[in-house]
Amino acid sequence: MTRVSGINHVAVLTADLDRFVGFYREVFDLPVLFQEAAPGFRHAILRAGEACWLHPAEVIGNPHGTALPDMFTRGHLDHIALTAASAEAFALLREELVARGASDGKVEDLGAFHALWFRDPDGMRGEVSLIVDARLGGFHAPVPLSP
């Protein structure tokens, strides 16, 4: 028996809370559940699933509000992955991210799921996953899919 049922939240530092929240609201349609401002600190909670949230925080003077671009050199949080609700939702997210210049639209087949990579407004690399094998079996190295 596993002890957890999924990711509860991902906390992300951002250089611009309004820009971050706007991007995730407009592209992924994540509702904002909470926002708070205090001297030198602003943060928000966005619902990313039934029991899953994004928790962006803007901290004045914090040097980590902008992401480093290279995978596995980005610090403790390398990227976030969001699960698309359906194949149709995955296709719509792909269109929106490409239209915004946040993704090149390339989709990778990893066996159990397909992955679409994007960069959010702070430069953090994110992933949209479409589960294609509910058993989550048959994982393999990424293989490009035809657009």
DOROKE-954573 format. One line per field, with one value per atom (N, C-alpha, C): residue number from 1; residue in one letter; atom name; x, y, z. Coordinates in steps of 0.02 Angstrom, whole numbers. Layout:
seq: c(NUM/...)
type: c(A/...)
atom: c(CA/...)
u: c(X/...)
v: c(Y/...)
w: c(Z/...)
//
This chain:
seq: c(1/1/1/2/2/2/3/3/3/4/4/4/5/5/5/6/6/6/7/7/7/8/8/8/9/9/9/10/10/10/11/11/11/12/12/12/13/13/13/14/14/14/15/15/15/16/16/16/17/17/17/18/18/18/19/19/19/20/20/20/21/21/21/22/22/22/23/23/23/24/24/24/25/25/25/26/26/26/27/27/27/28/28/28/29/29/29/30/30/30/31/31/31/32/32/32/33/33/33/34/34/34/35/35/35/36/36/36/37/37/37/38/38/38/39/39/39/40/40/40/41/41/41/42/42/42/43/43/43/44/44/44/45/45/45/46/46/46/47/47/47/48/48/48/49/49/49/50/50/50/51/51/51/52/52/52/53/53/53/54/54/54/55/55/55/56/56/56/57/57/57/58/58/58/59/59/59/60/60/60/61/61/61/62/62/62/63/63/63/64/64/64/65/65/65/66/66/66/67/67/67/68/68/68/69/69/69/70/70/70/71/71/71/72/72/72/73/73/73/74/74/74/75/75/75/76/76/76/77/77/77/78/78/78/79/79/79/80/80/80/81/81/81/82/82/82/83/83/83/84/84/84/85/85/85/86/86/86/87/87/87/88/88/88/89/89/89/90/90/90/91/91/91/92/92/92/93/93/93/94/94/94/95/95/95/96/96/96/97/97/97/98/98/98/99/99/99/100/100/100/101/101/101/102/102/102/103/103/103/104/104/104/105/105/105/106/106/106/107/107/107/108/108/108/109/109/109/110/110/110/111/111/111/112/112/112/113/113/113/114/114/114/115/115/115/116/116/116/117/117/117/118/118/118/119/119/119/120/120/120/121/121/121/122/122/122/123/123/123/124/124/124/125/125/125/126/126/126/127/127/127/128/128/128/129/129/129/130/130/130/131/131/131/132/132/132/133/133/133/134/134/134/135/135/135/136/136/136/137/137/137/138/138/138/139/139/139/140/140/140/141/141/141/142/142/142/143/143/143/144/144/144/145/145/145/146/146/146/147/147/147)
type: c(M/M/M/T/T/T/R/R/R/V/V/V/S/S/S/G/G/G/I/I/I/N/N/N/H/H/H/V/V/V/A/A/A/V/V/V/L/L/L/T/T/T/A/A/A/D/D/D/L/L/L/D/D/D/R/R/R/F/F/F/V/V/V/G/G/G/F/F/F/Y/Y/Y/R/R/R/E/E/E/V/V/V/F/F/F/D/D/D/L/L/L/P/P/P/V/V/V/L/L/L/F/F/F/Q/Q/Q/E/E/E/A/A/A/A/A/A/P/P/P/G/G/G/F/F/F/R/R/R/H/H/H/A/A/A/I/I/I/L/L/L/R/R/R/A/A/A/G/G/G/E/E/E/A/A/A/C/C/C/W/W/W/L/L/L/H/H/H/P/P/P/A/A/A/E/E/E/V/V/V/I/I/I/G/G/G/N/N/N/P/P/P/H/H/H/G/G/G/T/T/T/A/A/A/L/L/L/P/P/P/D/D/D/M/M/M/F/F/F/T/T/T/R/R/R/G/G/G/H/H/H/L/L/L/D/D/D/H/H/H/I/I/I/A/A/A/L/L/L/T/T/T/A/A/A/A/A/A/S/S/S/A/A/A/E/E/E/A/A/A/F/F/F/A/A/A/L/L/L/L/L/L/R/R/R/E/E/E/E/E/E/L/L/L/V/V/V/A/A/A/R/R/R/G/G/G/A/A/A/S/S/S/D/D/D/G/G/G/K/K/K/V/V/V/E/E/E/D/D/D/L/L/L/G/G/G/A/A/A/F/F/F/H/H/H/A/A/A/L/L/L/W/W/W/F/F/F/R/R/R/D/D/D/P/P/P/D/D/D/G/G/G/M/M/M/R/R/R/G/G/G/E/E/E/V/V/V/S/S/S/L/L/L/I/I/I/V/V/V/D/D/D/A/A/A/R/R/R/L/L/L/G/G/G/G/G/G/F/F/F/H/H/H/A/A/A/P/P/P/V/V/V/P/P/P/L/L/L/S/S/S/P/P/P)
atom: c(N/CA/C/N/CA/C/N/CA/C/N/CA/C/N/CA/C/N/CA/C/N/CA/C/N/CA/C/N/CA/C/N/CA/C/N/CA/C/N/CA/C/N/CA/C/N/CA/C/N/CA/C/N/CA/C/N/CA/C/N/CA/C/N/CA/C/N/CA/C/N/CA/C/N/CA/C/N/CA/C/N/CA/C/N/CA/C/N/CA/C/N/CA/C/N/CA/C/N/CA/C/N/CA/C/N/CA/C/N/CA/C/N/CA/C/N/CA/C/N/CA/C/N/CA/C/N/CA/C/N/CA/C/N/CA/C/N/CA/C/N/CA/C/N/CA/C/N/CA/C/N/CA/C/N/CA/C/N/CA/C/N/CA/C/N/CA/C/N/CA/C/N/CA/C/N/CA/C/N/CA/C/N/CA/C/N/CA/C/N/CA/C/N/CA/C/N/CA/C/N/CA/C/N/CA/C/N/CA/C/N/CA/C/N/CA/C/N/CA/C/N/CA/C/N/CA/C/N/CA/C/N/CA/C/N/CA/C/N/CA/C/N/CA/C/N/CA/C/N/CA/C/N/CA/C/N/CA/C/N/CA/C/N/CA/C/N/CA/C/N/CA/C/N/CA/C/N/CA/C/N/CA/C/N/CA/C/N/CA/C/N/CA/C/N/CA/C/N/CA/C/N/CA/C/N/CA/C/N/CA/C/N/CA/C/N/CA/C/N/CA/C/N/CA/C/N/CA/C/N/CA/C/N/CA/C/N/CA/C/N/CA/C/N/CA/C/N/CA/C/N/CA/C/N/CA/C/N/CA/C/N/CA/C/N/CA/C/N/CA/C/N/CA/C/N/CA/C/N/CA/C/N/CA/C/N/CA/C/N/CA/C/N/CA/C/N/CA/C/N/CA/C/N/CA/C/N/CA/C/N/CA/C/N/CA/C/N/CA/C/N/CA/C/N/CA/C/N/CA/C/N/CA/C/N/CA/C/N/CA/C/N/CA/C/N/CA/C/N/CA/C/N/CA/C/N/CA/C/N/CA/C/N/CA/C/N/CA/C/N/CA/C/N/CA/C/N/CA/C/N/CA/C/N/CA/C/N/CA/C/N/CA/C/N/CA/C/N/CA/C/N/CA/C/N/CA/C/N/CA/C/N/CA/C)
u: c(42/0/44/30/68/44/86/69/47/55/32/-12/-54/-98/-83/-34/-16/21/35/70/18/32/-12/-5/57/69/142/154/222/230/279/293/348/335/380/392/455/471/464/437/428/451/474/493/433/376/317/254/224/167/109/94/37/48/108/124/118/145/143/71/31/-39/-77/-67/-101/-86/-23/-4/-39/-37/-66/-143/-172/-245/-266/-232/-253/-238/-180/-162/-195/-190/-212/-281/-309/-375/-376/-320/-317/-351/-399/-430/-385/-388/-351/-395/-370/-409/-392/-332/-308/-254/-253/-198/-188/-124/-109/-48/-49/9/29/93/122/184/211/271/328/350/405/388/323/304/232/222/154/151/93/87/15/5/-61/-64/-125/-136/-182/-160/-199/-215/-278/-298/-277/-239/-216/-248/-292/-326/-368/-401/-445/-409/-348/-309/-237/-229/-163/-162/-109/-106/-37/-36/26/27/85/91/149/136/188/196/258/273/323/309/354/383/449/483/532/521/562/635/678/750/775/731/753/782/843/876/851/804/784/716/694/630/630/689/695/730/702/727/792/832/891/868/894/866/886/943/967/941/914/886/938/915/953/1007/1003/1046/1003/938/891/881/913/904/858/829/787/726/696/637/659/661/684/627/569/512/448/392/328/297/258/221/148/106/34/3/-45/-78/-136/-137/-194/-255/-313/-375/-399/-378/-400/-354/-361/-323/-342/-406/-429/-399/-397/-367/-292/-259/-187/-176/-218/-213/-225/-275/-289/-232/-204/-147/-88/-76/-21/-31/-91/-105/-93/-118/-112/-39/-1/69/110/97/132/114/50/27/60/74/106/182/209/282/314/274/298/320/305/324/335/379/388/336/296/242/263/327/349/323/298/271/316/332/373/331/343/311/358/335/375/344/302/270/205/207/146/113/151/122/159/126/156/173/226/249/256/234/242/277/333/371/355/356/345/389/394/427/376/372/325/357/322/349/413/429/491/548/534/586/589/545/546/517/550/526/471/416/360/342/302/282/207/175/106/109/80/80/11/8/-54/-44/-80/-73/-107/-69/-97/-101/-71/-74/-89/-152/-173/-136/-106/-66/2/19/84/141/131/183/217/272/305/341/366/405/468/486/548/574/634/664/620/622/578/590/535/536/492/518/476/415/357/297/289/256/242/193/203/156/86)
v: c(-59/0/62/109/171/218/262/309/377/389/452/438/487/477/524/568/613/673/719/780/829/857/904/973/998/1063/1069/1116/1134/1208/1224/1293/1319/1376/1403/1477/1497/1568/1600/1660/1696/1768/1798/1868/1913/1887/1927/1884/1890/1848/1857/1918/1931/1896/1901/1869/1793/1764/1692/1668/1700/1681/1688/1743/1754/1699/1679/1626/1560/1538/1474/1477/1535/1542/1540/1578/1584/1522/1491/1432/1369/1358/1295/1300/1361/1372/1353/1366/1350/1406/1390/1442/1463/1527/1554/1547/1511/1500/1550/1579/1621/1666/1728/1775/1816/1832/1872/1914/1975/2020/2043/2042/2067/2106/2146/2183/2136/2145/2106/2036/2017/1949/1947/1914/1902/1829/1798/1729/1713/1656/1635/1559/1533/1462/1451/1409/1393/1318/1301/1231/1199/1144/1108/1039/1023/958/954/897/890/904/880/890/907/953/972/1047/1082/1154/1177/1235/1272/1328/1340/1392/1439/1487/1535/1589/1610/1663/1712/1776/1829/1859/1853/1878/1933/1993/2049/2036/2044/2036/1965/1916/1847/1834/1808/1799/1738/1699/1637/1642/1702/1711/1697/1689/1673/1605/1562/1494/1491/1441/1425/1378/1386/1349/1276/1255/1187/1135/1080/1027/999/985/957/1003/1068/1119/1174/1163/1216/1224/1184/1188/1133/1144/1093/1077/1126/1115/1121/1064/1064/1082/1053/1070/1044/1067/1040/1004/953/918/918/939/941/887/850/798/828/818/842/800/832/797/749/760/718/731/690/702/769/786/849/908/903/955/961/905/905/943/930/964/1039/1058/1129/1164/1131/1160/1168/1120/1124/1185/1194/1252/1317/1322/1384/1399/1349/1359/1379/1348/1366/1438/1455/1522/1576/1560/1607/1608/1563/1558/1524/1489/1456/1384/1358/1290/1286/1239/1227/1178/1150/1105/1032/1017/949/905/847/800/739/716/657/598/540/478/445/434/401/334/307/243/252/261/267/335/385/450/488/540/587/650/683/743/801/859/922/970/997/1042/1114/1156/1228/1266/1332/1377/1426/1435/1484/1553/1605/1673/1687/1648/1656/1614/1576/1535/1464/1447/1379/1332/1276/1226/1186/1178/1138/1086/1039/982/972/958/936/862/819/747/724/680/647/573/545/474/434/390/349/275/258/190/195/184/193/147/93/49/79/132/166/116/72/23/44/11/22/88/116/178/166/214/210/281/284/349/388/454/494/481/474/466/522/562/616/588/619/603/652/632/679/731/794/847/837)
w: c(0/0/0/-45/-46/8/29/82/58/-5/-32/-93/-111/-168/-226/-218/-272/-245/-288/-268/-239/-181/-149/-180/-182/-213/-233/-277/-297/-283/-242/-225/-272/-302/-353/-337/-335/-330/-398/-400/-462/-454/-508/-508/-514/-539/-551/-540/-482/-464/-512/-531/-576/-644/-671/-735/-729/-675/-664/-659/-616/-607/-672/-708/-771/-822/-827/-874/-857/-794/-776/-776/-765/-771/-844/-886/-955/-996/-986/-1026/-999/-934/-905/-871/-869/-839/-765/-729/-658/-618/-577/-536/-478/-463/-406/-344/-294/-233/-178/-182/-127/-154/-131/-144/-81/-67/-8/-22/4/-2/67/80/142/122/167/148/126/64/37/13/15/-1/-27/-84/-110/-131/-123/-146/-163/-197/-219/-217/-219/-225/-285/-332/-391/-390/-402/-403/-469/-465/-525/-529/-484/-482/-419/-410/-352/-286/-280/-219/-237/-285/-309/-324/-300/-308/-329/-362/-374/-322/-293/-242/-262/-306/-325/-272/-263/-215/-245/-237/-257/-194/-186/-127/-150/-128/-148/-131/-181/-171/-175/-183/-188/-257/-262/-326/-365/-337/-370/-405/-420/-452/-527/-556/-627/-632/-674/-680/-719/-705/-746/-801/-862/-919/-926/-902/-916/-867/-895/-855/-805/-746/-691/-663/-681/-651/-621/-618/-599/-524/-484/-412/-387/-329/-298/-339/-371/-413/-485/-520/-589/-637/-628/-670/-637/-662/-641/-700/-687/-738/-720/-767/-757/-802/-776/-815/-853/-919/-960/-943/-941/-923/-977/-1040/-1096/-1155/-1207/-1269/-1300/-1295/-1322/-1284/-1218/-1177/-1193/-1202/-1220/-1285/-1335/-1400/-1392/-1353/-1342/-1305/-1255/-1219/-1266/-1308/-1357/-1401/-1428/-1471/-1434/-1373/-1334/-1318/-1298/-1281/-1342/-1398/-1460/-1480/-1477/-1495/-1452/-1390/-1344/-1351/-1392/-1398/-1338/-1298/-1238/-1251/-1311/-1329/-1404/-1424/-1496/-1522/-1477/-1496/-1505/-1497/-1506/-1449/-1467/-1419/-1418/-1358/-1349/-1325/-1353/-1331/-1281/-1220/-1169/-1149/-1191/-1177/-1141/-1076/-1035/-1043/-1065/-1075/-1129/-1153/-1201/-1163/-1183/-1148/-1196/-1175/-1210/-1162/-1183/-1139/-1156/-1104/-1113/-1064/-1074/-1027/-1003/-937/-910/-914/-895/-903/-865/-813/-776/-804/-858/-888/-861/-813/-786/-838/-847/-893/-860/-894/-870/-921/-899/-942/-936/-992/-993/-1012/-971/-983/-1002/-1052/-1071/-1058/-1010/-994/-1049/-1082/-1136/-1116/-1060/-1033/-959/-940/-871/-822/-848/-805/-791/-828/-823/-834/-882/-900/-964/-979/-1043/-1050/-995/-1001/-1043/-1083/-1122/-1133/-1160/-1175/-1223/-1220/-1264/-1338/-1374/-1447/-1475/-1520/-1548/-1585/-1574/-1611/-1668/-1721/-1775/-1751/-1772/-1750/-1779)
//
